[in-house]
Amino acid sequence: MKKFKAEIKIIGINPYVSLSRKMLDELFKDAGKDKGPIPIKGAINDKPYKQTLMKFKGEWRLYINTIMLKDSPKRIGETIEMTVQYDPAKRTITPHPSFIKALSDNKSAKDVFDNLSPSRKNEIVRYISNLKTEESINRNVAKAIGFLKGKSRFVGRDKP
């Protein structure tokens, strides 16, 4: 696990940190690839995280979300202590049973869902699966179905 300090930067609305070329090369070697998303894990200010290293506009970035670091969008310019390493663990997320049932009850929504990109599917499934209460799960399953039917926004996205 590599330990380093990094300044939080921002691109668009997304806070991120950059990794050194040496660190990137070691992660690529451990992952056995230097293209596509690279699953990683580590800690920010001693708090564990799991994330995916992404290349965007020619630069590899480690995006820092609010789960990883509280109020991360408000902390641009702050220097944080981090560790990072390749994470070989499988990251499949099982859709919540309520979402599976809602898709089976709504063929048009299921057809749209089945044709989404894998990353968009994962975004929806991950969002619903991380909710804590049945009330918020039910409310957001209904929002997701509305989104898939082209009737509403969901997780900050316009209609598919």
C-alpha positions as CSV (number, residue, x, y, z in Angstrom):
1,M,0.0,0.0,0.0
2,K,1.4,3.4,-1.0
3,K,1.1,6.3,1.3
4,F,1.1,9.9,0.0
5,K,-0.2,13.4,0.4
6,A,-2.4,14.9,-2.3
7,E,-4.2,18.2,-3.0
8,I,-7.9,17.9,-3.8
9,K,-8.6,19.4,-7.2
10,I,-11.9,19.6,-9.2
11,I,-13.0,19.0,-12.7
12,G,-16.5,20.0,-13.4
13,I,-18.3,19.2,-10.2
14,N,-16.1,16.2,-9.3
15,P,-13.3,16.5,-6.7
16,Y,-10.3,14.3,-7.4
17,V,-6.6,13.8,-6.6
18,S,-3.8,12.9,-9.0
19,L,-1.4,10.1,-8.5
20,S,2.3,10.1,-9.4
21,R,3.4,8.4,-12.6
22,K,5.4,5.9,-10.4
23,M,2.3,5.1,-8.4
24,L,0.2,4.7,-11.5
25,D,2.7,2.3,-13.1
26,E,2.7,0.2,-9.9
27,L,-1.1,0.1,-9.9
28,F,-1.1,-0.9,-13.6
29,K,1.4,-3.6,-12.9
30,D,-0.6,-5.0,-10.0
31,A,-3.9,-4.8,-12.0
32,G,-2.3,-6.3,-15.1
33,K,-3.7,-3.5,-17.2
34,D,-3.3,0.2,-18.0
35,K,-6.6,0.8,-19.7
36,G,-10.2,0.9,-18.4
37,P,-11.3,1.4,-14.8
38,I,-8.8,0.1,-12.1
39,P,-10.4,-1.0,-8.8
40,I,-8.5,0.4,-5.8
41,K,-8.8,0.6,-2.1
42,G,-7.0,2.5,0.6
43,A,-7.6,5.2,3.3
44,I,-8.1,9.0,3.4
45,N,-7.0,10.5,6.6
46,D,-7.1,6.9,8.0
47,K,-10.7,6.3,6.9
48,P,-10.9,3.2,4.6
49,Y,-12.4,3.6,1.1
50,K,-13.0,1.6,-2.1
51,Q,-13.0,3.4,-5.4
52,T,-12.2,3.1,-9.1
53,L,-9.3,4.9,-10.7
54,M,-10.5,6.4,-14.0
55,K,-8.9,8.0,-17.0
56,F,-10.7,11.1,-18.2
57,K,-9.5,13.7,-20.8
58,G,-6.1,12.0,-20.9
59,E,-5.4,12.0,-17.2
60,W,-5.9,9.3,-14.5
61,R,-7.9,10.6,-11.6
62,L,-8.9,9.3,-8.2
63,Y,-12.3,10.9,-7.7
64,I,-13.1,11.8,-4.1
65,N,-16.8,11.5,-3.2
66,T,-18.6,12.5,0.0
67,I,-18.7,8.9,1.2
68,M,-14.9,8.8,1.1
69,L,-14.4,12.3,2.5
70,K,-17.1,14.4,4.2
71,D,-17.9,17.6,2.3
72,S,-15.3,16.8,-0.4
73,P,-16.7,19.4,-2.9
74,K,-16.1,22.1,-0.3
75,R,-12.5,21.0,0.4
76,I,-10.9,21.9,-3.0
77,G,-7.3,22.9,-2.3
78,E,-7.0,20.9,0.9
79,T,-4.1,18.5,1.2
80,I,-5.1,15.0,2.5
81,E,-3.2,12.0,3.5
82,M,-4.0,8.9,1.5
83,T,-3.1,5.3,0.9
84,V,-3.8,3.4,-2.3
85,Q,-3.5,-0.1,-3.7
86,Y,-5.0,-2.3,-6.4
87,D,-8.1,-4.1,-5.1
88,P,-8.5,-7.5,-6.8
89,A,-11.8,-8.3,-4.9
90,K,-14.9,-8.7,-7.1
91,R,-17.2,-5.8,-6.9
92,T,-20.5,-7.2,-8.1
93,I,-23.6,-5.7,-6.4
94,T,-26.8,-7.6,-6.2
95,P,-29.8,-5.5,-7.0
96,H,-32.2,-4.9,-4.1
97,P,-35.1,-7.4,-4.2
98,S,-37.6,-4.4,-4.4
99,F,-35.8,-3.1,-7.5
100,I,-35.8,-6.6,-9.1
101,K,-39.5,-6.9,-8.5
102,A,-40.3,-3.4,-9.8
103,L,-38.4,-4.2,-13.0
104,S,-40.3,-7.5,-13.4
105,D,-43.6,-5.6,-13.0
106,N,-42.6,-3.0,-15.6
107,K,-41.5,-4.5,-18.9
108,S,-40.8,-1.1,-20.5
109,A,-38.6,0.0,-17.6
110,K,-36.8,-3.4,-17.7
111,D,-36.2,-3.1,-21.4
112,V,-34.6,0.3,-21.0
113,F,-32.6,-0.9,-18.0
114,D,-31.3,-3.9,-19.9
115,N,-30.1,-1.6,-22.7
116,L,-28.2,0.8,-20.4
117,S,-24.4,0.8,-20.3
118,P,-22.9,-1.4,-17.6
119,S,-21.7,1.7,-15.7
120,R,-25.2,3.3,-15.8
121,K,-26.8,0.0,-14.6
122,N,-24.3,-0.2,-11.7
123,E,-24.9,3.4,-10.8
124,I,-28.6,2.8,-10.3
125,V,-28.2,-0.6,-8.6
126,R,-25.4,0.8,-6.3
127,Y,-27.5,3.8,-5.3
128,I,-30.5,1.8,-4.3
129,S,-28.5,-1.0,-2.7
130,N,-26.7,1.5,-0.4
131,L,-29.9,3.0,1.0
132,K,-30.7,2.2,4.7
133,T,-34.4,2.4,5.3
134,E,-37.2,0.6,3.5
135,E,-39.0,3.9,3.1
136,S,-36.1,5.4,1.1
137,I,-35.6,2.2,-0.8
138,N,-39.2,2.1,-1.9
139,R,-39.2,5.9,-2.7
140,N,-36.1,5.5,-4.8
141,V,-37.1,2.3,-6.6
142,A,-40.2,4.3,-7.7
143,K,-38.0,7.2,-8.9
144,A,-35.7,4.7,-10.8
145,I,-38.7,3.2,-12.5
146,G,-40.0,6.7,-13.5
147,F,-36.5,7.5,-14.8
148,L,-36.4,4.3,-16.9
149,K,-39.8,5.1,-18.3
150,G,-38.5,8.6,-19.3
151,K,-40.8,10.4,-16.8
152,S,-38.3,11.8,-14.3
153,R,-34.7,12.4,-13.3
154,F,-32.8,10.0,-11.1
155,V,-29.4,10.2,-9.3
156,G,-28.9,13.6,-11.0
157,R,-29.5,12.3,-14.5
158,D,-32.0,13.3,-17.1
159,K,-34.1,10.7,-18.9
160,P,-32.1,7.8,-20.4
